[in-house]
Each structure stands twice: as structure tokens, then as C-alpha cells.
Amino acid sequence: MGIVKISEQMHENLRLTSGALSRSINAQAEHWLRVGMLAELNPNLHYGEICQLLIQAERQVEPLTEERAA
């Protein structure tokens, strides 16, 4: 984990948006980073398609259960 310096205007945008979407400021920033990264790597995709990719990626992450930990 690290520290990222952003402009005051971007921080204000994060604060407003995170409140409106019931996310923490950090969660909102990470969401925008993930969406932006996927948008740059896949310029032909629309926002809804990028969100679908994020959901699919989340489904592929299996939580560590007690059975798997043993």
C-alpha cells in the first residue's frame, strides 16, 4: 500500500462521489483506478462492459475457506 498525491479538485470529486455512492473515499478512488485501467487497456469497451469485466473478475476470486486452509 502506498500514498498517492492527487489534486484538491480530484479529492473533492472523490469525496462527493463516494458520499453519493455510499463508498469510502479510498474505495471510490480504487474503483475509478480499476475502471480507468481497464478502459485504457480496452478502448473499445463501454462503461457497462467494463463493469461486467470487474464483476466477472470478482467471481473468479475464491475466498479462503476453513476447508481450503487445512
Summary of the structure (lengths in Angstrom):
residues: 70
radius of gyration: 15.4
end to end distance: 28.5
largest distance: 48.3
contacts: 131
relative contact order: 0.08
helix: 69%
strand: 0%
